[in-house]
Amino acid sequence: MRRSASGGSLASLRDRNRGQIVAELRTAGRLSRAELARRTGLSRSTVSTLVAELQARGLVGEREVDGAGPQGGRPPVLLGLERTAGAVLGIDFGKRHVRVIVVDLAHAVLADLERPMATEQSATEGFDAAVDLTEQALAEAGVAPGELIGAGMGVPGPIESASGEVGSSAILPGWVGVQPTDELQRRLELPVATANDANLGALAELTWGAGRDVADFLYVKVASGIGGGLVLGGELYTGAGGIAGEIGHTMVDEHGAVCRCGNRGCLETVASTRAIVDLLEPARGERLAIEQAVALARGGDRASQRVIGDAARAIGVVVAQVCNILNPAKVIVGGDLSAAGDVLLDPLRDEVSRHAVPAAGGRVEIVPGVLGRRAEVLGAAALVLRDVDGFSFERAGEAQQQAG
């Protein structure tokens, strides 16, 4: 046993420690040596030695941050995985668009392309557009297909974990029953991870935005549908069946309108952007786009403010219950309606404060997301970046060696 400890097991330990460093850099993007030591529990000298080995292999590079350090000294030097380590795809299938990005393992976006789609697009049409955009994005980024370690994909509805199918409450009916992961893997010849749009928004805010370094938060996407993404203990939580966070289908009025999911009086029927536009149409005498309704509300239009405020209060009641059950530190609001700013957030905060127990509602911070319309596609890329075990960059390294 001692012979093994001085040989094979020490080499294995070194490999594991090196893998820890790579995993932390993939998850965070860029970190200092001190941050790596804190996150991994390794000594600074061990981190420095292993980083030097990774630098010698061309996998890790340095970048000096502009400005002085926290005590006014030299600016910190941040480490990140090099472009040669590989890249990932993020693909977002929205109600009216398909969007593709290419991101390197240091979290830099290398290409970002979008194509408008018909509202009633089929899954086949969406996949065709995604493959075409992927080819264009890779060319723009200067990334060869063999350099990709995987693709993350966002779809317009919940994914049932047992079957891998898009669930019946999807925004796009043409996607119900489709197994998107299998189909995209076949087309791209890449490993693929899939999640719904709200979960991707949560991952994006955790990786790049308002949820960075927040262990427990709820992301609420308010658009043509309403969804929630839960981050607990710094990880996305999807539940036993993969559909945790479906707050849009929480009943708020047992005598309300029938929802697309088949139930009656769901939150979506009163607070989605579709519901807001429907309610404003009689008052305005025309059908507005949600962007117009938001602009009117921010400009002082009383009818628009009232309808958005009512929607916010309904959302606040549901969010308060989540706060009572899970006690998140933060609630991040994204989606099309988040552009309404305090017209949306102030009444939402009031209802959370009113309906949640003081220990939960009084401490939770309710803020807008910071990533806007890029949240879902960035979250799709983050699916791969954060899954170190499922997506190895050895594939990209092998491609680089063959090219050399």
N, C-alpha and C positions, 0 to 999 in steps of 0.2 A: 504493500500500500504506500509506503514512503517513497518508493521509486516512482510510482505513478504520480504522487503529489508533487514531486520535484520536476516531473516531465509533463505527461499528458494533462493532468488535472490543472496544473498552473497555466498551461497554454489555453485550456478551456476557460479558466477564470479570466484570463486576459481577453479572450474573444468576447466573453459575456460583458465585461466592463466596457470594451470598445463598442459593443452593441448598444449598451446603455447610453453612451454618449451620442451615437448616431440617432437613437430613438428620441432623445431629448431635443436634438437639433431639428429633426423632422417635425416634431410636434410644435416647437416654439418658433422655428424659423432661424433666428439668430440669438446667440447667448454669449456672455463673457465666460472666461474660464472659471471665475468665481461662482457664477450662476450654475454652471455645469457641476461644479463640486457640490454645491448646496442641493441641487436636484437629484444627483445620483448617489450622494453619500460617500463619494470617493474623495481621497485627499487631493489637495491642489497639485501636489507633485505627480500623483498618478494621472490626474486629468491632463496635465501638461505633457507627460510622456506619451500617453495614448493619442492626444491630439496631434503631436508631432508625427506619430506613425501614420495617422490618417491624412495629414498634410503631405507626407512623402508619397502616399499612394494617389494623391491628386483628388481626394474625396472631400477635404475640408479646406476652406480658405478663410482669410481674415479681412475684416473691414473696420477701419477706424471711424468712430462716430464723431460727427461735427460737434464742437463745443467742449467745454471742460467737464471733468468728472463730477460726481456728487459733492466732493469736498473741495472742488476748485482745482484739482490736479490735472494730470494728463487725461485726455479723453479716453474712455474705455475702448478696448479692441473687441469687437464681436466676431464670433465664429459662426460659419454657416456651411452647409453642404454645397459643394461646387456644382456647376451646371453639368459637368461630366458624370455626376452621380445619378442623373436621370431627371425625369419630369413626369408630371401627371396631367390627366385631362379632367376637366370638370364640365359636365353637360347638364343643362337645365331645360326641361320641357315645361313651358308655361302654357297658359290658356291661349295666348295669342303669339307665342314666340318659341324659338329654340335658340339657346345660347351656348357657346362652347368657349372655354378658356384653356390655355396651357400655362401651367405653373411649375416653376422649378422647386427643388427640395429645400431651398432657402426662402420659399414663400413669395418669390417675385413672379408677377404675372407677365408672361412673355407674349401672349396674344389673347385677344378677346373679341369674338365675332358673334353677331346676332342676326337672326333672320325672322321677319314677321311671318306668322302662320294664320291660316283661317281658324276662326273660333272653334269650329267643329272638326278640327284635324283628327285623322285616324292615327293610330299608333304607327302604322306602316309609313305614313307621310312624315311623321315626326322622326322616325329612325332614319329615313332616307335623307332628310335635311341634316340630321346630326352627323352622319357619315361624311356628307359633302363638306359641311363646315369644319369638321375635324381635319380633313385633308388641307383645306385652306389655312386653318390656324397653325398646323404644324409647319407648313411652308413659310408662313409669316414669322413664326418663332425660330425657324432654323433648327427644328428638332426632327430627327428621323424617327419613324414609327418604332424602331427597335430600342430607342432610348426611353420609351414610356414604360413606367412600372405598373400602371393601371389607370382605370377611369372610374370616377365617381359620377353618379347620375341621380338627378332629382326628378320625380314624377308627380303628376297632379292628383295625388290621392294616397291613401294609406296602403302600405304593402303588408299583406298577410304573411307572417313569417313561415307558417307551415307549408303553404303552397307557392310562395313567391309571387302571387298574383296581385294586381292592383285591385283594391276593394271596391265595393259597390257604391261608396260615397264619393268617388272620384269626380273632380270638376269636369273632366272630359269623358263623356259616356263611351267614346270609342276606345278608351283604354281599359275599361272594366274587364277583368279576366285575363288580361295580357300578363305574361311573365317577362318583364322588361330586362331583368338581369341576363337571363339566358339569351334573349334576342340580341342584345348589344354585344355580349361576349362573342357570339357567333359572327357578327358583322365586323367587329374591330379586331378580333383575335387577341383580346386583352382580358386580363382579370378585371371584373367590374363589381363595384359595390353600389347599392341602391338605397335611397331613403326618400321620404316625402318632403315636400318643400318646406314645411315648418321645421322639421328636424334639421334640414340643411341650413336654414336661417340661424338656428341655435348654434350649430357647429361653426358657422362663419363668424358669428359674434364672439364665440369662445376663442377662436383662433386669431382673429384680426381686430375685433371690434369692442363693443361695450361690455362684453362678458369675459374679456381677457383677464385671467387671474381671479375670476369669480368662481367659487366651487359649486354653488347651488343657485341656479336661476331658472326662470321660466321665460321663454321667448314666445311672444304672441304675434302671429302673422294675421293681419286684417286686410283681406283683399276680396276677390270674388267669392272666396271661401274663408273660413276662419280656422286656424289650426294653432296648436301649441307644441313647442319643442322643450323638453325637460333636460336640464343638465344637473346631475346630482353627483356630488363628490368629484367634480371635474370631468365627468364622462356623460355622454349622451345616454339617456335612459329611454328605452322603447317599450318596456313591459314584456309580459309573457308571450303575447301574440304579435308584438311589433306595432301596436297602434296606440300606445300611451300618448297622451297630449291632445286627443281629439276633442278639445273643448268646444269647438263649433257645433257639436252635436249634443251639448248639454241643454236640457229642456229649461226654458225660461218662461214659457207660457203654455200651459197644458191645453188651452183652447186656441192656440195660435195657428198660423199657416202650416200646411204640410211641407216638410222639408224634402229635399232631393234624396235623403237617406231613407225616407219612408216614415219617419217619426213626425210628430207635430210639435211646433213651437220651439224648435232648436234655436240656439243663439244666432246661427247663420241667417235665419229667416228675418231677424230684426236688426242685425248689426253688420252684415257683410256689405261690401261696396255695392253689390247688386241691389240689396234691400234699400240702401240709402238713395241710390239713383231712382229706384221705383217710387219711393216716398216723395221725392222732390219733383217728380214729373208733373203732377197736378198743380202744384204751387207755382212752378216756373212756366208751365205751358209748353215745355219742350223736354226732350230727354237729354240730359247732360252726361258727359263723360265724368268719371269720378275726379279727374284732375281739375275739371271746371268747378265742380262742387266744392272741392277743397280750396281752390283759389277764391271763390265767392265767400266761403266761411272765414277765411283769413282776412278778407277785405271788409268784413263786417256785415255781410248779408244775414239777416236774422233767421230766415227760413233754413238756410244751409247750416247755420250754427246750431239751430234747434235739433235738426235731424241728426247731425253728427254727434251732438251732445247726448241725445237719447241713446244712440248706438253705444257711445262710450260708457254710459251708465249701465247698460245691459252687460257689456263686457266686464265692467268693474265688479258686478255682482258675482260673476263666474270666477274671475281672477281671485276675488276675496276667498272663495271656497278652496281654491288651490293653495292660497297662502295659509289657510287654517290647517290644511292636511299636510303640506310639504314644507312650509316655512322657508321659502327661498329668500336669499339676501337681496335679490334684484329681479325685477320684471322688465324685460326689454320688448318694446313694441315696434314691430316692423310691418312691411307690406305697404300697399298703395295708400292706405288711410293714414299711415304714420306721418305723412307730409303735412297733415293738418296741425301738427305741433300741439300747443297747449289747448287749442279748441277741442282736441281729442283727449289729451292727457290730464287736464285739470279735472273734468268731471269723472274720468276713470279713477284718478287718485282719490277723489272724494268718496266714491262708492266703496273702494277697497278699505279706506279708513273707517267707513260707516259699518261695513258688514263683516270685516275680519276681526278676530279677537285682537285687542291692543298689542299684545306681545308679537303678533305676526304683522298686522296691518300698519302698526305704528313704526316699524323698523324697516320694512321693505322699501327699496328705492325703485321708483318706476320711471324709466327713461326711454327715449326713442333709440332705435337702432341707428348705427352710424354708417352702415354699408349700403343703404338704399336698395336699388334694383339689382345690385350685384350680389346680394346676400346669398341667394340660393345657389348660384353657379359657383361662388367661392366655397360655399359649404360642400358642394359636390366634390371639389378638389380636396377639401379638408378630410373628407371620408377616407381618401387614400393616404394623404399625408400623415394622418393620425393613427392609421392601422398598420403599425410597423410589422406585426407578425403576419398579417395577411398579404402585404404587398412588399416584397423584398426588392431592393435596388440591385440585386445581383443580376437580374435580367438586363438592366441598362448597362452594367459593367461588362457583361459578356458581349453585348453589342458593340461597346466601345473597343474592346480588345479585337474583335473580328474586323472592325473597320480599320483599326491600326495595322 
